[in-house]
Amino acid sequence: MKTRKTIAFLGLLTVLLSSCQTELKLARQYIATRPKIEAAVYFPEEATVKVEYNPNLEKQTEVLNGFSQDLFLDVMYNVYAETMFDYGVLVYVPENTEEVQVDSIHWLVMLSRMEISGRITEYEDYLFSDTEEYRYKHPLNTVNVASWFEVNDGDWKPVLFSEHNLMDGFDSRADYSFWAGRIDYDYTIDTLKLDDIYNYAVYLGKLYAGYTYDYMMNSYVGAELKKKGYSYQVMLRYDPYKKQLRYADEDDWFVVINE
C-alpha cells in the first residue's frame, strides 16, 4: 500500500515533469514562430580597463601591456553579430538611432557597461598522500571581464550581468615515493599573451549572443507558464547548430539584476 508521502511525492513529480515538458514545448514554439528577428545592437566605444595591484604578493600583472580595447570590442561585436545570425537574429545599425523599433521580433540590445581587469590570482594546488597534505601556491595572471546588458523587446528587461575569468594555463605533476618519504613536484604555467585575450573576445562574443537569445526565449516561456499557473523550474539553452534544446548548466546564463 502506498503511503501518503509516496503518493504526495509521485504527485509532485508528475507536476514537475508536466511543467518541464511544457517548458520544452513553449521553447520550441518560440523558436518556430520567430525565425527572423532583427536587433539593433550597441556596444560601448570604451570599456573600463584597469590593472589591480595585489598587496599580498606586492606585484601586479603585466598581461594587459599593449592591450587595445578598441580591437577587443570590435572583435567581440563582430562575433556577437555573426553568432546572433546563427540564432536567426539579424543585427543591424538603425538609420535613426532615436527611433528604433522595439517589439517581440525587433530588439534593442545594449552592452551598457564593460569592465576589463588585469589581476594576479593566487592559485593553491593541493596534493595528498596517504598521510600528508601538500599545498603549493602559484601567482597566475588573470583577466576578468564583467559585462552589463540592457534589452528591450517592447519593454525594458532587468539589467543582465555576466562575469568570466581568463587565466594562465596551469598543469602540475607529482610523484610520491613512500620509501624515500618525499614527493617530487613539478608544474608548468602557460602565460597569457595578448592574442589569448583577443581570442577571448571571440569566445565572449559567442557566449553573449547565446545568452541573449536564451534569455529572451526563457522570458517568453516563463511568461507563458505563469499564464498556465505553472512556476518556472529550469533554464533552457538552445543550440542553433544542432537545432536542440537542453537544460542549462548551473550559472550558464545571464545573472538578472533587479534594481
URDAMO-V523583 format. One line per field, one symbol per residue. phi: phi as a letter, one per 20 degrees, with the letter a starting at -180 (. if undefined). burial: I if it has 24 or more other ideal C-beta (glycine too) atoms within 12 Angstrom, else O. A space follows every 50 residues. Layout:
# URDAMO-V523583
phi = ???
burial = ???
This chain:
# URDAMO-V523583
phi = .fffffffffffffffffffffgfffffffffecfcddcedcdffcdedb deeeffelbcfdfefnfdfffgfffffffgffffffendeebdffdfece fcafdcddccefbbcdcebddeededccdfcccdccdcfdfcdeddcddc cccocfeffdcbbbddcgfcbccbcddffembcedbbcceffcggfffff ffgfgffffffffffffffffffffffeneefecdddddfeelcdbfffg meafeedee
burial = OOOOOOOOOOOOOOOOOOIIOIIIOIIOOIIOOIOOIIIIIIIIOOIOIO OIOOOOOOOOIOIIOOIOIOOIIOIIIIIIIOIIIOIIIOIOOOOOOOOI OIOOOIIIIIIIIIIIIIIIIOIOIOOOOOOOOOOOOIIIIIIIIIIIII IIIOOOIOOIIIIIIIIIOIOOOOOOOOOOOOIOOOOOOOOIOIOIIIOI IIIIIIIIIIIIIIIIIIIIIIOOIOOOOIOIIIIIIIOIOOOOIOOIOO OOIIOOOOO
